[in-house]
């Protein structure tokens, strides 16, 4: 910070002189620092010299260096530096030769050292660049010179009209002080307090004049007979000691407010911790120090086993205390102490609007999730609410509190992208392909005089066109079990027409609803040998059928069912003896329904008739979400399954058997298996953020993993086989104060972020090869790159490395990162509809999908409204109270399939799974409710 200083005489009776940076070098350019903040290990010690005592000390904002002013027996103050390794040393500093160091403080913006010294009847405030390795200080200029006594130098990580300010005491009469301030370049000095309550010639005339044209007024001067500065908080509250010993607090909000007495601080030394949440209170002869927060009535005693001889200092990250204690032989020494008080290491906590009970949860658990007071329908909406559109004073679009970039938000984007690519293909390719299959079937039936084939093809074609006015259509509309009029299967056999009710994304438009019903109708087709033979021998029919089944094949797992025709479908790798009797006894399918690993895990968790070693749990009729995650290897899911395992002992072996198979997901090549690997990575993540309850964090990860998985199954609802059981600018101001910008933190799941990015890349590759979905390719690639970038940020934040300004900006704008692609993926469906179907854009995120059925009902999994929360996550050595949103997850058993519309109408009264309830203690907004009914 070397520069040339020019001397400016301000015309004071006492000969006060300020120094100002020469215009050739311009004003000090301040950038908000991005560095890792560390803390020394507890128990480090450094002895002071015989007869020496500490006058004052400070620790640099990175936590690696302590500056100490020590008084020698002759009464002279000497500067020492302690690098927390060897002994304190006296650095070479020619500008301090022959002078007594009286006060010092590290500048919060650049870690330069500000030193207040006396000598030759003159007091100075000088800035030095510290060269600790070279044991020297480099003179960067003088801010203030005065023949009046100066004392107690303080500063903070604040900008006033874009400039740093240094505060200090000035003796205006013997033993009586006033608070002065000057910019970090030595300019624009003014009085914060004065005996008369009005500025004198000590205040720069340009400051006291104001600027009427720009509504800028002079600073308000507090009337005080004596005021000596103590500390400046990161939100602009100045503490100073009055002449009677009281500690006064004076807040700055575009000008100084009247000072108020600080209760309980009489006779104490008081200073703000760097996070501003606590004040550190030290009393001579009292044990340790006390961390105080009056608003939340918190008191934390630190280092109670010792008595400090002088006021200690706390590191910028709030994790360590450094103080002077007595040593043997009457000497004293410096020692480091750990600060373990909850919330001491948390920055910017005052930006988060939390009730006292939530602050207590944050201190205890490191996480406070809660149902939103707003009826959010999308996961990006809570993030948008963090964005202030117009705050006045030229401030627009700011995010004033740290943001938690959750993996849940990108799971939602991934699912929207998958649905977009998948449903476009269903609309533009699968639907016309099925129409062609039906036309070929009708032709073959007519040519070979198979009237039933013609009748079935004609009825299914009407259903595909949305016409349900014919006899079979009326049965479909009624949605009750009944024999088919065609018949589609064996004569007299009941068809479960309730299963024809459109669900998932297929409920989004009349054309998709019709395709859903026609698909269901045709996949219940049973053929006589003669009908099968004529169709199998017709090349045009088989080619049309293959074309239809090929459309979505890249997204489908192998099938375990027998097929009517060989269309090149991949068979599941399930051993034949592990296919339940009820499945192997079913008629062959026209379309090969997928049977993926998640389906096998869930069905293997209930009772079924299979061969030895294939997985069955006697007496258990329906699975739950924990079964899936336990089968994917989650130790927490197994732990939470303990009661269920006690009821069904076979469940333990079933979970272990599935976990062995799930180990292969790390080398997955198909989209579904790769998606399941992402679910696996989230649910099995071992790292728990340092301040968060391991139990709650792992429950949250289970909920997030299942919420993401619901979206996958929701899109694949038709093609997956179902399992079973056997302010403005008009006000006046002085200087505009700005505080440290809110940063943010990324969900600490780097592997999961990268996997989500890879999945989006797979979707982009597929979209690029599919004419109907090509329009999504660019957006998918950009979103994949964004997910990968968030993964890289998570990696660095886990190791305490700072991110770049652009990366913090990306976190703070997480709403846009997930909202824009989500809307693009949803809205493109409207354009893709060949008949111009109006698909809602975007649908609410609340969705439900039926997974498995038994005699007791159909088991559904669902996602509800987003849950808001504040989570303590690490960044640069501190903790951030990062605000964001995660999934809410539900399980529902009902007698018939439930669609999204029904679920959304009842979601707010639905009970949560027992294992997820600790995440929302005392949740009064969700009644116990009844199980949603279709």
N, C-alpha and C positions, 0 to 999 in steps of 0.2 A: 504494500500500500504506500510505496514511496511517492512523494510528491513535493512540490514547491509551495510553501505557505507565505502569504502576504499578511502583514500585521494591520489590523483595523482598530483605530482608537474610537471608543464609543462615548467618550466625553463624560466620565463619571467623576464624582468628587473623590472617590477612593483610588482613582487611577486604574480602574478595571480595563483590561485589554483582552479582546477576543482575537483569534487567528482564523483566517479563512483561506481555503484552497485557492490557489491562483487560477484565474479563468483559463489559462493555457491548458490546464489539465482537466478542467471541467469539474462538476460536482461528482461526489462519490456515487458510482453506479451500484445500486443495491439489488441483489438477486436473493430471493428466499433460498436459504441454504438447503442443499440436499446432501447430507453426509450421514454416515452411520454413527450413532451415538452409543458409546460403550460405557461400562462401569468397572472400576477396579474390583478385584476380589477382596472379600472382607479379611481383615487381619494384617494388611500391609502396614508397616510402620516406618517412620523416619524420625530420627532424633534431631532436636534443635540444639544449638550451641548453648553452652553454659550461660545462664543469666538471660537468655533470649525468650521472648514471648511473642505470641501472634497478635498483630494489630488487626489485620483483616486478611482474608484469602478468598480465592475464587477458583473454580475449576472450569477449564475451557469447554465450550459447548459440545465437543466431541468426546469429552470424558477422559482424555489421555494425559492431561497435564494440569498440575496444580500450581497456581501462582500465590505466593505468600509474602505478605509484608511483615517482617519480624522487627521487634524493637530490641535493640541491644542495651546492655547495662547503662550506656551513656545517654540513652533516650533517642537514638537515631533509628529511623526506620529504614530497613534494608530489604531489597527485593530478592526473593529466592524462588527458584523453579524446582518442582519435584515431578519427575517423569514416572513416578509410581514404581520405579525399579531400584535405583540406587539412592544415594543421599541427596537431599536438596542442595542445589548449587546456586551460586550467585552468578548470573549471566553478565557478560560484558555489555555495558550500556553507557557510552560516553556521555550521553545527554543526562544521565542521572548522577554522574560523578559529583560528589560534594553536596548532594541533596538527600533529604530524608523522605522516604516513601511513606505516605500517610493513608492512601487508599488505592484500590485497584479493582478492575473488573474486566472480564473478557467481553469483547464486542460479540453480540449474538449472531451477526451476519457473516463475519469473516474470521472470527477467532483471533483478531488482533487484540493486543493488550492495551487497555487504557490505564494510565498511571497518574495519580495525583501526588505531587511531591512539593516540598518546601525547601527553600535555601536562599540565603542572601536577601531576606526580607521579601521574597517573591514566591508566590504559589503558582503552580502550573498544572495543567491537564494535558498530557501528551499521549500520542498513539504510537505503539510499537508493533512491528511485525516480529513474531517470535521465531527465532531459529534455534530450537531446542537442541538439535543435533550439533550445531556449532557453538552452543553455550553462549549465545549472544542475542541481543535485541537490536533490531534495525529501526532507527528513528524514522517514523512516518509523518512527523509534524506535530505542531502544538495547536491545541484547540482553544485553550484559555490561559491567560496570564493575569495575575491579580496581586495587588499588595494587601488585599484583605484575606483573612484566613479562609481557606476552603476545606470542605470535608465531605466524606461519604459519597463516593462516586457510584452511580447505578445506571443501568440501561436495560433494555429488554428487546425481544424479537418483535418489534413494532415499527411501523413506518408512519410518519406524520407528513402528509403531502408528499409521499414518496421518499422521505428522508429518514435516516436514523436520528434519534435524539438521545443525548447524554444528560443526565440529571445529577446535580451536585448541591451540596450545602455551601452557603456563603455566610460568614459571620458579619452581621451588620452592626452589632454592638457587642461588648464583652459578654461571652457566654450565651448570646442570642443569635439565632440563625434564620436564614430564609432559603427557600428552595429555588434554585436557578436551573435553567436548561439551555442547551446549545445544540445545534445540529452536529452530526458527526463530522462535518467538514469545517466546524468552527463558526458557522454563520448563524444569523437569526436568533440571537440570544434573547431570552425574556424571563421575567420573574413569574414563577408559579405562585409563590406566597410573598407577601410584603407586610411590614408592620401597619402601613396605612391602608392596605387593601386596594391600592392603585399602582399602576406601573410608574417607575421612576426612570431616570436616565440610564439605569442599568439595562433596560429593555431597548433592543434595537429600534430606532425610530421607524423603520419600514414595517416592523411588526406592530408597533403600537398605533400606526396610522390606519391599518386595515386597507380595504379596497371596496368602496361603496358600489362601484360599477359591477363587481362580481359578488356582492353580498358577503364579503369577507370582513369580519369584525376583528378587533384586537382580542388577545387572550384575556379571559376572566382571571383576575388576580385574587387569590384567597387572602383575607385579612388574618394575620397570625403574628403575634409578638415574637414567637420563635418556632421554627419548623426545620427539622433536620431529616433529609430523606432516608428512608430505610430500604424500600423495595418497590419495584414496578412490575405489576403482573402482566401476563401475556395478553390480557384483554383490556389493558389501559387503566387499571386502578393503581394509584400511587399511595403508598403508605409513608407517613412521616411522623416523627415524634414531636409533640408539642412541648412547650417549655415546662409544663406541669407534669411531664412524664407520660401523658396519654398518647396512645397510638391513634392517628387519624387516617381515615381512608377517603381518598378523593378520586372520583371516577372521571374519565375523559370520554365524552361523546360529542365530537365535533367542537367541543370547548369544555373547559373544566367545570364540573358541577361543584356545589358546596361540599366541603369536607364534613365527614361524620365520624364521631368517635367509634372506635372499634372495641366492642365489648370484650372483657376478659384479657386484654393485652397489656394492661398497665404494668409497668416494671419489667416487661419482657422485650426481647429483641424479636422482631417479626419480619419475615420475608416470604415472598411467594416462591413456591416451587415452580420449576419451568413449565409444568403442565397447567398451572393456574388453579387446579382443583383444590389443592391443599395450600395452606400457609404453614411454614415451619416456625414454631414458637420455641425460643430458648430463653431460659431463666438461669441466671447465675446461681450456682449451688443446688440446682434441681437436677434430678437424674435425666440423662439423655436429652432428647427434644420431643416435642409433641407436634404431630401433623394434624391440622385443624381444618375442618370444613363446616362453617356455621350453618349454611343452608340445609345440608343433609345431616347435621348434628353428628358428624363423625370425628372421633378422636383416636389417633393411633400413636402410641409411644414407641419411639425408635431408640436403640442403644441405651436402654434403661439401666444397663449394668455399669455405666460409667457416668462421670460428671465432667462436662466439657469446661475448659478454662476460658474459652472464648467462643464466639458464635461460629458453629460449624457451617459447612456448605453442603448442598445436595447436588448430585450430578444432574445434567440436563435430561437424562432419560429416567430420572427418579428412582434408580435402583441402588444407589450407594450414597453414603454419608461420609464426609471427611472432616475430622475435628481434632482439636488440640486437647490432649489429656496429660495428666501428671505422669512423670517418669521417675525412676529411682534417683535418689540423690538431690531431689528438689528441682530437677530439670523438667522439661516438657517434651512431648513428641507428637507427631501427627499419626493418626491411625484411620484406617478405612473400616466402615461398617456396612453391612447389607441392609437395605430397606426392603422389607417384605410386605409392607402394608398394601392391602388390595387397593387398586386404583392409583397408587403413587406413580406408576410408570405409564399411566394412560394420558395421552395428549388430547386436547380439544373435547373433553367430556362435556363441557358446558354448552357445546353446540347442539347436543342431543337432548331433545325434550323428553325426559323420562320422569315418571312418578317416583317418589321415594322407595316404594316397594320394588320397582324395577331397577333402581340404582343398587338396592340391596342384593337383588338377583345377579346383577352384573358383577358386584364385588365378590359374591360367593361363588357364582357359577361361570362367570366370564361370558355369559350369553343370556339375553332376555328376549325370547320370542313371544309374540302376542298376536291374537287375531286382530285384524285391522278394524278400526272404527268406520272405515269407508268400505262400501261394497265393491271392492276391486274385482274386475273380471279378467284382468290380464296381469301377468307377473311383472311386466314392465311399468305398470301404473304406479306402484309404490316408489319406484325409482324416479318417475317423472315428478312425483310429489316432493322429492328432495330438491328439485330444480326451482329456483325462484325466478319467475319470468321478469318481474319489474320491481326492483327494490328502491327506485329513486336514485338520485345523485349519479345518474349515468351508469348505474350498475344493473346489468341485465343478464339473465341466464346463469347466475352464479349458483354453485352448489356450496352451501355453507357448512356442511358437516361431512365427515369421511364416509365414503361409500364402500359397501361390501359387494364386490362383484361375485355373485354366487354361481356355481356350476348349474344350479337349477334353472337360472335364466337362459343359459345356453342349451340345456336339455330341451327347453321349450322351443327354442329356435330350431334346433336339430329336428325335433318332431314335426314342426311346421314345415321345414324343408322336405322331410321325408314324405309327409302327407301331400305336399304340393306336387312333388315328382310322381308319387304313386297314383294320386287321384287324377292328375292330368292324363296319365296313361290309361287309367280305368275309363275315363270319359271318352278320350279321343281314339283309343286303340282297342281296349278290351270290349267295350260296349258294341262297337260295330263288328268286332271279330265274333262275338257271340251271336249277333244277328246273322252273320254269314253261316255259322255252324247250324243255326236253326233252318236257314234257307236250304242248306245242303241236306239236312235231315229230311225236310219236307220233300225235296226232290227225290231222294232215295226211296222214301216211303211210297211215293206215287209210282215210281218206276217199277218197284218190286211188289206193289199192291199190299203194303203193310199200312193199313188204315190207322192203326194206333200211333205209329211214328208220325204220320201226317197230323193227326189230331193233337199230339203232344207239341210238335213244332209250331203249329198254328196258335195254340193256347199260350205257349211261352213267348212267341213273337208279340202277341197282344200285351202280355204282362210287361215285356221289355219296352213297349211303346207307351206304357202307363194306363192301358185299358184293363180295368178290373170288372167290367160289366157282364162278363161271361160267367158261366157256372164255376169254373176253377178260380177265377178272379174274385168272385164273391166269398169263397172259402178263404182265400188269402186275406181279403179285407177283414173278415170276421176274426181272424187270428185265434181260432179255437181248434183243438184236435178234431179231425174228421177224415173219412176216406176220400181219396182223390176222385174227382169225376172222370178223369182221363182213362184209366187210372195211371198215375205216375209210377206206382209200384205194384206190388201184388194186390189182386182184387180184395177189397174189404180191409186192407191194412190202413190203420190210422196214420195220418201225416200231422206232425206238430207244426201247424201253420203259425202259431205264436212266434216260432223261430224265424218267420219270414219278415218280422217287424224290422225295418231298416234301422241300423245302428251305426255308431262311429261316424266317419266322414260321409258315409253313404246317405245319411239323413239330411245332408246339406242342400240337395236340390231334387226336384221331382224326377229328373233323368237318372240320377244316381240311386234314388229310392227304387225306381223301376228295375234298374240293373241288379240291385241287391236281391229283389224278389225273384227275378227271372233266373239268376244264378242259383238261388236256393232251390227253386223248382227243378232245374235241370240236374242239380247234383243229388237229387233224390231219385233219379231215373233208374229203374230196373228194367233190363232188357231180356226178352226171350232169346234162346240160342239162335233162332232164325233171324230175329231182328239184329242181333249182334253181328251175325255173319255177313249180312248184306251191307251193314255200315262199315265193318272192318275191311271189306274188300273194295270199298269205294274210295279211290285215291283222293278225289276232291274233298270228300267229307273228312277223311283223316288229316289231310293237309290243312283244312280250315280249323279242325280241332287242335292240331299242333300249334297253329298260328295263335289261337286264343290262349292256350296254356303257356306259350312262350313269352307273352307280353311281360308278365311280372316274375318270370322264373329267376332273374338275378337276385330278387329280394326274398325268395322263398326257400325255406329249409326243405330237406327231403321229406317224402311222405312215407307213412307206415301202413297206409291202406292199400288194398288191392285196387287196380284200375280196370275200367272197362276196355280201354284201348292203350296200346303202347305209344305214348307221345314223347318219349325221351325224358320223362321226369326222373329225377334222382330219387332213389329209395333211401329212406332213413337207415342209419347204420345200427338200428336197434336189432338185436338178435330176435329171431322169430319167436323164441320161447318167452321173450319179454313183452310181446304184444298181448294185451289182455284178451281173454276169450270173447268178451262182448264186442271187441273191435275186429278180431279176425273172423268173427261170424257175421259181420255186417256185409251187405252187398257191395260190390266194387263201385268206385266213384268214376264219374265222367271227368271231373276236374281234380287234379291231385292236391288235396289239402295238405298244408305244411305241418310238420311235427318237429318243433325245435327243442333245443335243450331245456329251455324254461318250462315248456309243456311237460317234458319228461320228468323234470325235477318235481313239479307240482303233483302230477299224477302218481309218481313214485312215493309221495308222502301220505297217500290214503290207501284204503283197502282196495285191492284189485286181484283178479285171478291171473297170476303169471307164474312162470317157472321159478325154481329156487335161485336165490341171489339176484333176482331182477328188481326187487324193491316193492314191498307192500307193507302197509301198517294196519294190522287187524283192528276192525271196529271203527276206524276213523273215516268219516264220510267226506269231509271237505278240507282243503288245505287253507293256509293263510300266507300272507306275504313274507313272513319270516322264514317259511319253508324254502321259498325261492332263494333268499339271500343266504341262508344257511347252506343250501345246496351249492351256492356259488363260492362258498368258503368263508363266510363272515362268522368270525368267532362271537361277535356281539349278538348276532341273530340266534346262534345256538344257545348262548347264555340266556337270552330272553325267552327261549323256547322251553326252559327247564320245567315249568308246570305242565306244559303240553306233553313233554317227553315222559313225565311222571304218570300221566294218564294213559299214554300210548307208548310203551317202552320201545316198540319197534321203530319209532320215528328217529331215534338216535342213529341207528345203523343206516336207515334210509338216507338221512342227511349226509352222512359220511360217504356213502356210495356215490351219491350225486356229486359231491365236492371233488372226488377223485376224477370224475369225467370233466368237471368244469375247469380243471387245471389246464386243459388243452386250449382254452379260449385265448390265451396269450398269443397263440399262433393262428388265430382265426383268419379266414380268407373271405367268408361270406358276410354280407351286410348285417344280417340278424345276429350271427355269432359275434361280430365285431361290436355291435350295439350291446349285446349281453356282456361283453368284456368291459365296456365302459361302465355298465351297472355294477359289475364285479369290482372294478377299480375303486369306485366310490364307496361301496359297502364294506370293502375289506381294508380300506386305508388305515394304516397303523398310527400315523402321526396325529397327535392331538395338540392343538395350539396350547402354548404354555399356560395361559390364564384361564382356560376353559375346562369345565368338568368333563372328564373323560367319558363318563356315562352319558351325559346329555349330548355331547358332541357326536358320539357314535350313534345314538338314537337319531339325531338329526341327519347323519349320513345315510342311515337306513331309509329314512323317510324320503330324502332326496333321490336315492337310487330307485326306490319303488315308484316315486312320482315320474321319473324319467321313463321307466319301463312301461307305465300305464300308457304313455303316448305311443310307444311302439306297438303294443297290442291293440290299441284303439284303431290305428290305421289298418292293421292286418286282421281286423275282426271277421271279415268275410272269408279270407283265404287260409286261416289257421284252423286246424282241427281242434275241436273242443275236447278237453279232457273229461274224465268221468270217474265214477266210483262204482267199481263194484263198490316506501316514501318518494317525493319529487325534488326538483332542484331549486325550489323557491325559498327555502329557509336560509337563515344566516348561519355562518359557521366561522371558526377560526381556521385550524388545519384539519384536513380530513385524515383520520387515523385508519390504517388498515392493519389487520392482523395476519398471522401466518395462514396461507391458503390451506383449506381442507385438502388432505391427501386422499388416501383410500387404500384398500387392501383387497387382494384377490383370494378367492377360496383356495386354501393351501393344498390343492390336489393336482399338482402339475401333470402327473401321468394321465389323470382323467381328462384334463383340458386337452392334452395332445390327442387322446383317443377320440374325443368329440370332434376335434379338428380333422382327424383322419376320416371319420365317418362322413363329415360334410364334404370332404374331398372325394370320397367314393360316390356320394350323391351327384357331385358335379360331373364326375366322369360318366356316370350313367345318363345324366340329363343331356350331356353333349352328344351321346350316341342315339338319343331318342328325339326325333323331330318335334314331338308334342311338347317336350320339356326343355328344349334348347334355350328358351328365354331365361331360364333360371340359372344357367351355368355360371355366368359371371358373378352373380350375387352369392351363389353357393361357394365359389372359390374365395371370394373376399371374406365371407363369414368364416370359412375354414381357416384362413390366415389369421383372422382376429382371435379365434379360439386358441390357435397355436401361440399367438403372442401373449395371451393371458396366461398360458401355461408357463412360458418363459418368465413372465413377471412373478408368478407364484414361486418358481424355483429361486429367484433372486431374493424375494422377500423372506423366504424360509432361511436363507443364509445371512440375513441382516443387511444385504446390499441395497442401497437406494435405487429407485427407478429414475428414469429421466422425467423431465417436466411433461413431455408428450405422453409418456405412459401413465403418469398420474392423471393427466387430463382425460385419457381414455377411460380410466376407472371412474372418474367423476361423471363422465358422460355415458355410463353403462346403460342408462335408459335407451339412448339412441342405438347403442351397439346391439341391443336385443329387439328393440321395437321396430326399427327400419326393416331388417331382413324378415322378421316375423310377418309384418304387414305385406311385404312384397310376396312372400311365399303363399300367403293366404289369398291376396287379391288376384294373383295370376290365374287362380282357378276360374274366376268369373270370365276372364277373356278366353280361357281354354275350352269352355263349354261349346260344343259344336251347335247346340240349339239355342245358345244364348241364355242358359239357365242362370238364375241369380243366386249364386252361392254367397251366403253372408260373409262379410269381410270386416274384421276377423271374428270368428266365433269366440264366445267366452272360453276361457281355459278349462272350466269345470267340465270334466268328461268322465264317462264310465264305460266299462267294457266287461262283458260276461266272459269268464274264463273256463269254468268247470261246473259240472252239474252232478247232482246226486238225488236220491229220493227225498232228501230234506230240503232241496231247493237249488237254485243256481247261484254260484259264488261269483261276485263281481269285484273288481278293483276300480278305484276311482280317484280322481284328483279334484280337490275343492278349490276354494279361493286361496290366493297366495297368503302366506303368513309373513308378517313384517317382523323385523327383529334387529337388535343391536348385538354385535359380536365383537369381542376383543381379539384383534388380530395384530400380529407383529409387523412392524415396518421400521427399518433403519435403527433398530435397537429400542424403540418405544412400542407402546401398544396404542392402537387406534380403536375408538368405539365406532366401528363401521356399521352403517345402516344399510339394510337391503331386504330381500324377500326370498323365501324358499317355498317349496311345495307343501301343501297339506295333502295327506293321504288317507283314504278310507277303504273299508271293505264292507260289502253289503251282500246279504243272502236274501234272495227274493224268489217267489214261485215261477216267475217268467222273466225274460230279458228286459232290462231297463234301458231306455234310450237317454241321450244327453239332455233332451228337453225336460223329461221327467226328473232326472237327477238335479238339474239346475234349479228346479222349483223347490226341491226339498233339501238341498245341500246344507243350508244353514241350521237345520235341526238334526242333522245326521251325527251319530256318536262316532268318536274317533277310536281307533284300535287302542286297547289298554296300554300297550307298550309305548305308544306315542303320546299318551296323556301327560307324562312328566315334562314334556317340552312346553306345555301351556298350563302351568299350575294355576288353579283358580279361574279357569276359563268359564266365564258366566255368559258369554255371547253365544255359545253353542249348547243348546238344551240337550238333555239326554235323548229326546226324540224317539220317534218310531223308525223302524227300518223302512226306507223308501220303497214304495210299491209301484209297479208298473201301471 
